[in-house]
Amino acid sequence: MERAVTATDNSVSITRMTEHDLLEVVEIEENSGLSRWGWAAYYAELQGNNSHLMLVARITNPVQRPGTRSLAGYIVARMGADELHINNVAIREKYRRRGIGRDLLQRILEEGKRSGVACAFLELRAANTAALALYDRCGFRITSRRKNYYSEPVEDALVMILKLGGNA
Ligand SMILES: CC(C)(COP(=O)(O)OP(=O)(O)OC[C@H]1O[C@@H](n2cnc3c(N)ncnc32)[C@H](O)[C@@H]1OP(=O)(O)O)[C@@H](O)C(=O)NCCC(=O)NCCS
């Protein structure tokens, strides 16, 4: 069952991603410098066991014209082996620094805690200062560095982990 949650900005609601969101999700992905998944990969993920860990933040402006883009951002994670892996999080540029990324992340972390996993982890480009600041703010800590992990451009990855409790 969908549960609309009010984010920091009360015109934003967080709900589960559906197939109808994918064109906007891919558009946000393409404009955010993330490693490419593309429509087919998101669609496949929506058919799998982790679809409850795919969330969108939607601008709910009552005077918005029909057909206007409404997704501010999204997050995609996976659960496995007692860990929550945050794969992608991105916010449309004009909606950044409003607390939406943090709200999406917190919602996913709550899911992880509810499921009893021990920790959450993620990788990010070493020079991605905005993401680093967001994750640090949410309690993640750097545990290792993977040399030349990313391509186009080649860059190191930082691995960050947050203990959630669970069976740890
Ligand atoms: C990283 C990203 C998701 C952050 O989303 P956001 O909605 O702008 O972040 P929030 O507004 O929730 O920020 C929460 C906190 O994170 C930190 N933060 C976020 N962006 C920051 C920035 N550009 N510079 C410094 N700190 C930043 C701040 O501490 C901020 O709290 P504050 O605004 O009260 O100071 C967004 O910049 C983005 O989409 N970037 C491109 C895609 C990307 O790099 N994704 C991560 C891949 S690993």
The ligand as an SDF file (V2000), in Angstrom:
LIG
                    3D

 48 50  0  0  0  0  0  0  0  0999 V2000
   23.5910   14.3710   -3.9780 C   0  0  0  0  0  0  0  0  0  0  0  0
   22.1590   14.8520   -4.1610 C   0  0  0  0  0  0  0  0  0  0  0  0
   21.2530   13.6080   -4.3430 C   0  0  0  0  0  0  0  0  0  0  0  0
   21.7180   15.6180   -2.8990 C   0  0  0  0  0  0  0  0  0  0  0  0
   20.3130   15.8590   -2.9770 O   0  0  0  0  0  0  0  0  0  0  0  0
   19.6500   17.1620   -2.2860 P   0  0  0  0  0  0  0  0  0  0  0  0
   18.1930   16.9530   -2.2830 O   0  0  0  0  0  0  0  0  0  0  0  0
   20.1700   18.3820   -2.9380 O   0  0  0  0  0  0  0  0  0  0  0  0
   20.2490   17.0660   -0.8200 O   0  0  0  0  0  0  0  0  0  0  0  0
   19.5530   17.6500    0.5090 P   0  0  0  0  0  0  0  0  0  0  0  0
   18.9440   18.9770    0.2100 O   0  0  0  0  0  0  0  0  0  0  0  0
   18.6640   16.6100    1.0840 O   0  0  0  0  0  0  0  0  0  0  0  0
   20.8410   17.8500    1.4220 O   0  0  0  0  0  0  0  0  0  0  0  0
   20.9450   17.2660    2.7100 C   0  0  0  0  0  0  0  0  0  0  0  0
   22.2910   17.6710    3.2680 C   0  0  0  0  0  0  0  0  0  0  0  0
   23.3440   17.1280    2.4600 O   0  0  0  0  0  0  0  0  0  0  0  0
   24.4100   18.0960    2.3540 C   0  0  0  0  0  0  0  0  0  0  0  0
   24.5090   18.5750    0.9590 N   0  0  0  0  0  0  0  0  0  0  0  0
   23.6880   18.2710   -0.0760 C   0  0  0  0  0  0  0  0  0  0  0  0
   24.1150   18.8550   -1.2150 N   0  0  0  0  0  0  0  0  0  0  0  0
   25.2310   19.5560   -0.8750 C   0  0  0  0  0  0  0  0  0  0  0  0
   26.1240   20.3730   -1.6160 C   0  0  0  0  0  0  0  0  0  0  0  0
   25.9480   20.6160   -2.9350 N   0  0  0  0  0  0  0  0  0  0  0  0
   27.1640   20.9230   -0.9540 N   0  0  0  0  0  0  0  0  0  0  0  0
   27.3760   20.7160    0.3530 C   0  0  0  0  0  0  0  0  0  0  0  0
   26.5290   19.9530    1.1240 N   0  0  0  0  0  0  0  0  0  0  0  0
   25.4910   19.3780    0.5030 C   0  0  0  0  0  0  0  0  0  0  0  0
   24.0470   19.2230    3.2950 C   0  0  0  0  0  0  0  0  0  0  0  0
   24.5270   18.9090    4.5840 O   0  0  0  0  0  0  0  0  0  0  0  0
   22.5450   19.1700    3.2540 C   0  0  0  0  0  0  0  0  0  0  0  0
   21.9180   19.7370    4.3650 O   0  0  0  0  0  0  0  0  0  0  0  0
   21.6840   21.3480    4.4040 P   0  0  0  0  0  0  0  0  0  0  0  0
   21.0810   21.7400    3.0740 O   0  0  0  0  0  0  0  0  0  0  0  0
   20.7460   21.5010    5.5630 O   0  0  0  0  0  0  0  0  0  0  0  0
   23.0320   21.9600    4.6070 O   0  0  0  0  0  0  0  0  0  0  0  0
   22.0260   15.8190   -5.3760 C   0  0  0  0  0  0  0  0  0  0  0  0
   23.0380   16.7960   -5.2910 O   0  0  0  0  0  0  0  0  0  0  0  0
   22.1170   15.1290   -6.7230 C   0  0  0  0  0  0  0  0  0  0  0  0
   21.1180   14.6650   -7.2790 O   0  0  0  0  0  0  0  0  0  0  0  0
   23.3410   15.0430   -7.2730 N   0  0  0  0  0  0  0  0  0  0  0  0
   23.5470   14.3920   -8.5970 C   0  0  0  0  0  0  0  0  0  0  0  0
   23.3870   12.8840   -8.5190 C   0  0  0  0  0  0  0  0  0  0  0  0
   24.3590   12.2640   -7.5290 C   0  0  0  0  0  0  0  0  0  0  0  0
   25.5320   12.6160   -7.4720 O   0  0  0  0  0  0  0  0  0  0  0  0
   23.8450   11.2900   -6.7480 N   0  0  0  0  0  0  0  0  0  0  0  0
   24.6330   10.5560   -5.7850 C   0  0  0  0  0  0  0  0  0  0  0  0
   25.3240    9.4220   -6.4360 C   0  0  0  0  0  0  0  0  0  0  0  0
   26.3350    8.5130   -5.2920 S   0  0  0  0  0  0  0  0  0  0  0  0
  1  2  1  0
  2  3  1  0
  2  4  1  0
  2 36  1  0
  4  5  1  0
  5  6  1  0
  6  7  2  0
  6  8  1  0
  6  9  1  0
  9 10  1  0
 10 11  2  0
 10 12  1  0
 10 13  1  0
 13 14  1  0
 14 15  1  0
 15 16  1  0
 15 30  1  0
 16 17  1  0
 17 18  1  0
 17 28  1  0
 18 19  1  0
 18 27  1  0
 19 20  2  0
 20 21  1  0
 21 22  1  0
 21 27  2  0
 22 23  1  0
 22 24  2  0
 24 25  1  0
 25 26  2  0
 26 27  1  0
 28 29  1  0
 28 30  1  0
 30 31  1  0
 31 32  1  0
 32 33  2  0
 32 34  1  0
 32 35  1  0
 36 37  1  0
 36 38  1  0
 38 39  2  0
 38 40  1  0
 40 41  1  0
 41 42  1  0
 42 43  1  0
 43 44  2  0
 43 45  1  0
 45 46  1  0
 46 47  1  0
 47 48  1  0
M  END
$$$$
